[in-house]
Amino acid sequence: MKKNADQIRRIGLIGNSEKSSRADVLRRAAQLIQRAGRKVFCDVETARLARLKVPTFADAATLAREVDLLLVFGGDGTMLHVARAIAGSSTPMLGVNIGGLGFLTGVPSDELAGALKCVWNGEFRYESRALIETSGRCNGKKIVESALNDIVVSRGAVSRLISLDVSVDGELITRYRCDGLIISSPTGSTAYSLSAGGAVVLPTAEVFAMTPICPHALSNRSIILPLSSKIRVKAISPLPSTILSVDGQFVGELDAGDEVIIRRSRRTIRLVHLADNSFLEALRRKLQWRGTYL
């Protein structure tokens, strides 16, 4: 991987503007990169946040086209935002965690110097992650939205069950009576789906996890489906309102009879994983799996 490391000369920094108290981490990163003989670039908002005097670009998508590596500072929410913004780009991302749990942000901020040394030495690998997308009509408007983690159809503010007809590749599964339905990518299995009782899926697996939220029928369980599946969700309930969201971001309300289709996107993103990091190790550490001692 040393050859790949030698090609990383231009590094883009993107920070979470809501974490202004951690601007020092961004400034520290810029110093470490420049000392290594690499060039630093930022989007306009990050440069303002950290008061960095470096070349800037208007947004994440433009920045990604001009650099060899993106360092993203924040939590998983920041990584999701950037992933959707640069979807389809070949520029890899490395997440630096200054947020909470952080399955996508693989490097704790206090280990940044060591992580960058690993990158300069070629001690890393690239990993491609599938995006998923939803298309259809939402409140009379045509929509197409991508997600890295999950697409969720759920009830609004009123505490009443909604009804959803769900089919896969043209075959009806059931009419769910529930608070909602989570369709997660392999990457998203450790997010909302996990909280709702879904299975943990390796992020390189070629599957969807479809998990009902508080289903009225206790026999309803999370289902693992091939990533090649076409999932159709039809809103049945006129009230309460039925909400569509992607990666936690509101898209719109589904009227009774509105349908959306969820499928694998043709676009992907690339992540950087350091040589000593693994998904299973992250599970043990972040979820505090200790096992049983006899």
RAKALIN-V32280 format. One record per residue. RES is the residue in one letter. PHI is phi in radians with two decimals (NA if undefined). D_LAST is the distance of its C-alpha to the last C-alpha in Angstrom with 1 decimal. Layout:
# RAKALIN-V32280
res=RES phi=PHI d_last=D_LAST
res=RES phi=PHI d_last=D_LAST
This chain:
# RAKALIN-V32280
res=M phi=NA d_last=42.6
res=K phi=-1.05 d_last=44.9
res=K phi=-1.04 d_last=47.8
res=N phi=-1.11 d_last=46.3
res=A phi=-1.11 d_last=45.7
res=D phi=-1.13 d_last=49.4
res=Q phi=-1.46 d_last=50.4
res=I phi=-1.59 d_last=48.7
res=R phi=-1.97 d_last=51.6
res=R phi=-2.06 d_last=52.1
res=I phi=-2.03 d_last=49.2
res=G phi=-1.71 d_last=49.4
res=L phi=-1.95 d_last=47.7
res=I phi=-2.29 d_last=46.9
res=G phi=-2.06 d_last=45.6
res=N phi=-1.45 d_last=44.8
res=S phi=-1.14 d_last=47.9
res=E phi=-1.47 d_last=45.9
res=K phi=-2.00 d_last=44.0
res=S phi=-1.10 d_last=47.0
res=S phi=-1.19 d_last=45.2
res=R phi=-1.84 d_last=43.4
res=A phi=-1.05 d_last=46.6
res=D phi=-1.09 d_last=46.0
res=V phi=-1.16 d_last=43.3
res=L phi=-1.13 d_last=45.9
res=R phi=-1.13 d_last=48.4
res=R phi=-1.11 d_last=45.9
res=A phi=-1.06 d_last=45.2
res=A phi=-1.03 d_last=49.0
res=Q phi=-1.11 d_last=49.5
res=L phi=-1.11 d_last=46.8
res=I phi=-1.16 d_last=48.2
res=Q phi=-1.16 d_last=51.8
res=R phi=-1.12 d_last=50.9
res=A phi=-1.47 d_last=49.5
res=G phi=1.42 d_last=52.9
res=R phi=-1.75 d_last=51.9
res=K phi=-1.82 d_last=53.7
res=V phi=-1.90 d_last=52.4
res=F phi=-2.37 d_last=53.4
res=C phi=-2.47 d_last=52.5
res=D phi=-1.40 d_last=53.4
res=V phi=-1.02 d_last=55.8
res=E phi=-1.15 d_last=53.4
res=T phi=-1.18 d_last=50.9
res=A phi=-1.06 d_last=53.8
res=R phi=-1.17 d_last=55.0
res=L phi=-1.02 d_last=51.6
res=A phi=-1.71 d_last=50.9
res=R phi=0.97 d_last=54.6
res=L phi=-1.70 d_last=54.5
res=K phi=-1.75 d_last=57.8
res=V phi=-2.35 d_last=57.0
res=P phi=-1.02 d_last=58.4
res=T phi=-2.18 d_last=57.3
res=F phi=-2.27 d_last=57.3
res=A phi=-1.10 d_last=57.6
res=D phi=-2.69 d_last=54.2
res=A phi=-1.11 d_last=51.0
res=A phi=-1.10 d_last=52.6
res=T phi=-1.17 d_last=55.5
res=L phi=-1.04 d_last=53.4
res=A phi=-1.05 d_last=51.1
res=R phi=-1.26 d_last=54.2
res=E phi=-1.91 d_last=55.2
res=V phi=-2.21 d_last=52.1
res=D phi=-1.71 d_last=49.7
res=L phi=-2.70 d_last=46.5
res=L phi=-1.89 d_last=45.6
res=L phi=-1.71 d_last=43.3
res=V phi=-1.95 d_last=42.3
res=F phi=-1.87 d_last=41.3
res=G phi=2.75 d_last=39.6
res=G phi=-1.97 d_last=36.8
res=D phi=-1.11 d_last=36.2
res=G phi=-1.06 d_last=39.2
res=T phi=-1.15 d_last=41.4
res=M phi=-1.08 d_last=40.1
res=L phi=-1.11 d_last=40.8
res=H phi=-1.07 d_last=44.3
res=V phi=-1.20 d_last=45.2
res=A phi=-1.02 d_last=43.8
res=R phi=-1.19 d_last=46.1
res=A phi=-1.20 d_last=49.0
res=I phi=-1.91 d_last=48.8
res=A phi=-0.84 d_last=47.7
res=G phi=1.60 d_last=49.0
res=S phi=-1.30 d_last=49.4
res=S phi=-1.52 d_last=48.3
res=T phi=-1.25 d_last=47.6
res=P phi=-1.34 d_last=43.9
res=M phi=-2.08 d_last=42.0
res=L phi=-2.21 d_last=39.4
res=G phi=-1.55 d_last=37.9
res=V phi=-1.96 d_last=37.5
res=N phi=-1.46 d_last=35.3
res=I phi=-2.14 d_last=37.0
res=G phi=-2.03 d_last=35.7
res=G phi=-1.75 d_last=32.4
res=L phi=-1.08 d_last=29.4
res=G phi=1.22 d_last=31.5
res=F phi=-1.44 d_last=30.2
res=L phi=-1.52 d_last=33.8
res=T phi=-1.58 d_last=34.4
res=G phi=-1.42 d_last=32.5
res=V phi=-2.05 d_last=33.7
res=P phi=-1.09 d_last=33.0
res=S phi=-1.05 d_last=36.5
res=D phi=-1.38 d_last=35.6
res=E phi=-1.95 d_last=34.8
res=L phi=-1.08 d_last=38.1
res=A phi=-1.03 d_last=39.8
res=G phi=-1.14 d_last=37.2
res=A phi=-1.12 d_last=37.0
res=L phi=-1.15 d_last=40.8
res=K phi=-1.07 d_last=40.8
res=C phi=-1.08 d_last=38.5
res=V phi=-1.11 d_last=41.1
res=W phi=-1.07 d_last=44.0
res=N phi=-1.55 d_last=42.3
res=G phi=1.35 d_last=41.6
res=E phi=-1.57 d_last=37.8
res=F phi=-2.76 d_last=37.3
res=R phi=-2.45 d_last=37.8
res=Y phi=-1.64 d_last=39.4
res=E phi=-2.35 d_last=37.8
res=S phi=-1.50 d_last=39.9
res=R phi=-2.08 d_last=38.8
res=A phi=-1.30 d_last=40.5
res=L phi=-1.69 d_last=42.3
res=I phi=-2.07 d_last=43.0
res=E phi=-2.48 d_last=46.1
res=T phi=-2.14 d_last=47.6
res=S phi=-2.47 d_last=51.3
res=G phi=2.55 d_last=53.6
res=R phi=-2.08 d_last=55.4
res=C phi=-2.31 d_last=54.2
res=N phi=0.98 d_last=56.6
res=G phi=1.44 d_last=59.5
res=K phi=-1.94 d_last=58.7
res=K phi=-1.31 d_last=57.6
res=I phi=-2.30 d_last=54.3
res=V phi=-2.47 d_last=52.4
res=E phi=-2.36 d_last=49.3
res=S phi=-1.85 d_last=46.5
res=A phi=-2.54 d_last=42.9
res=L phi=-1.63 d_last=40.1
res=N phi=-1.62 d_last=37.3
res=D phi=-2.80 d_last=38.5
res=I phi=-2.10 d_last=41.4
res=V phi=-2.20 d_last=41.1
res=V phi=-1.96 d_last=43.4
res=S phi=-2.58 d_last=42.8
res=R phi=-1.27 d_last=44.6
res=G phi=-1.45 d_last=46.6
res=A phi=-1.32 d_last=46.6
res=V phi=-1.36 d_last=47.2
res=S phi=-1.45 d_last=44.2
res=R phi=-2.38 d_last=45.2
res=L phi=-1.19 d_last=43.8
res=I phi=-1.95 d_last=45.6
res=S phi=-1.98 d_last=46.3
res=L phi=-2.35 d_last=45.8
res=D phi=-1.56 d_last=46.8
res=V phi=-2.22 d_last=44.7
res=S phi=-2.25 d_last=45.6
res=V phi=-2.21 d_last=44.4
res=D phi=0.90 d_last=47.0
res=G phi=1.53 d_last=49.4
res=E phi=-1.86 d_last=47.2
res=L phi=-1.15 d_last=46.3
res=I phi=-1.54 d_last=42.7
res=T phi=-3.04 d_last=43.2
res=R phi=-1.74 d_last=44.7
res=Y phi=-1.36 d_last=42.0
res=R phi=-1.98 d_last=42.3
res=C phi=-2.84 d_last=40.1
res=D phi=-1.41 d_last=40.1
res=G phi=2.88 d_last=40.2
res=L phi=-2.44 d_last=39.0
res=I phi=-1.88 d_last=37.3
res=I phi=-1.95 d_last=38.1
res=S phi=-1.90 d_last=36.1
res=S phi=-1.31 d_last=36.5
res=P phi=-1.00 d_last=33.6
res=T phi=-1.10 d_last=33.7
res=G phi=-1.46 d_last=33.7
res=S phi=-1.13 d_last=30.5
res=T phi=-1.63 d_last=28.6
res=A phi=-1.78 d_last=31.4
res=Y phi=-1.01 d_last=32.8
res=S phi=-1.01 d_last=31.5
res=L phi=-1.10 d_last=27.9
res=S phi=-1.11 d_last=28.7
res=A phi=-1.57 d_last=30.3
res=G phi=1.70 d_last=27.3
res=G phi=-1.34 d_last=28.4
res=A phi=-1.34 d_last=26.4
res=V phi=-1.44 d_last=25.6
res=V phi=-2.10 d_last=28.1
res=L phi=-1.07 d_last=28.6
res=P phi=-1.15 d_last=31.8
res=T phi=-1.63 d_last=33.6
res=A phi=-1.22 d_last=33.1
res=E phi=-1.67 d_last=36.4
res=V phi=-2.49 d_last=35.5
res=F phi=-1.68 d_last=36.2
res=A phi=-2.02 d_last=33.7
res=M phi=-1.95 d_last=35.7
res=T phi=-2.20 d_last=33.9
res=P phi=-1.29 d_last=35.7
res=I phi=-1.76 d_last=35.4
res=C phi=0.83 d_last=35.0
res=P phi=-1.22 d_last=36.6
res=H phi=-1.24 d_last=38.3
res=A phi=-1.48 d_last=37.3
res=L phi=-1.15 d_last=33.6
res=S phi=-1.38 d_last=33.6
res=N phi=-1.18 d_last=34.6
res=R phi=-2.32 d_last=31.8
res=S phi=-1.07 d_last=31.6
res=I phi=-2.10 d_last=33.4
res=I phi=-1.72 d_last=33.2
res=L phi=-2.18 d_last=36.7
res=P phi=-1.05 d_last=38.4
res=L phi=-1.20 d_last=39.7
res=S phi=-1.43 d_last=43.1
res=S phi=-1.21 d_last=43.3
res=K phi=-1.97 d_last=45.9
res=I phi=-1.79 d_last=44.6
res=R phi=-1.96 d_last=47.3
res=V phi=-2.09 d_last=46.7
res=K phi=-2.02 d_last=49.5
res=A phi=-1.34 d_last=49.8
res=I phi=-1.86 d_last=51.1
res=S phi=-1.40 d_last=51.1
res=P phi=-1.26 d_last=54.2
res=L phi=-2.49 d_last=52.5
res=P phi=-1.25 d_last=50.2
res=S phi=-1.12 d_last=50.5
res=T phi=-1.93 d_last=48.3
res=I phi=-1.89 d_last=47.3
res=L phi=-1.90 d_last=46.7
res=S phi=-2.43 d_last=44.8
res=V phi=-2.22 d_last=43.6
res=D phi=0.85 d_last=40.9
res=G phi=1.40 d_last=41.3
res=Q phi=-1.83 d_last=45.0
res=F phi=-1.11 d_last=47.4
res=V phi=-1.83 d_last=49.7
res=G phi=2.96 d_last=51.6
res=E phi=-1.75 d_last=51.8
res=L phi=-1.67 d_last=52.0
res=D phi=-1.30 d_last=54.8
res=A phi=-1.00 d_last=54.5
res=G phi=1.70 d_last=55.1
res=D phi=-1.17 d_last=54.1
res=E phi=-2.22 d_last=51.9
res=V phi=-2.25 d_last=49.9
res=I phi=-1.99 d_last=48.5
res=I phi=-2.00 d_last=45.4
res=R phi=-2.58 d_last=45.2
res=R phi=-1.20 d_last=44.1
res=S phi=-1.40 d_last=46.4
res=R phi=-1.33 d_last=48.4
res=R phi=-1.69 d_last=47.5
res=T phi=-2.34 d_last=44.4
res=I phi=-2.23 d_last=43.2
res=R phi=-2.09 d_last=41.9
res=L phi=-1.99 d_last=39.0
res=V phi=-1.76 d_last=38.3
res=H phi=-2.06 d_last=34.8
res=L phi=-1.21 d_last=34.2
res=A phi=-1.04 d_last=32.9
res=D phi=-1.65 d_last=29.6
res=N phi=-1.83 d_last=28.8
res=S phi=-2.54 d_last=27.2
res=F phi=-1.13 d_last=26.6
res=L phi=-1.18 d_last=22.9
res=E phi=-1.12 d_last=22.4
res=A phi=-1.12 d_last=24.3
res=L phi=-1.05 d_last=22.1
res=R phi=-1.05 d_last=19.0
res=R phi=-1.36 d_last=21.1
res=K phi=-1.32 d_last=23.3
res=L phi=-1.66 d_last=21.0
res=Q phi=0.98 d_last=18.2
res=W phi=-1.28 d_last=15.6
res=R phi=-2.04 d_last=12.4
res=G phi=1.41 d_last=9.9
res=T phi=-1.98 d_last=6.4
res=Y phi=-1.87 d_last=3.8
res=L phi=-1.66 d_last=0.0
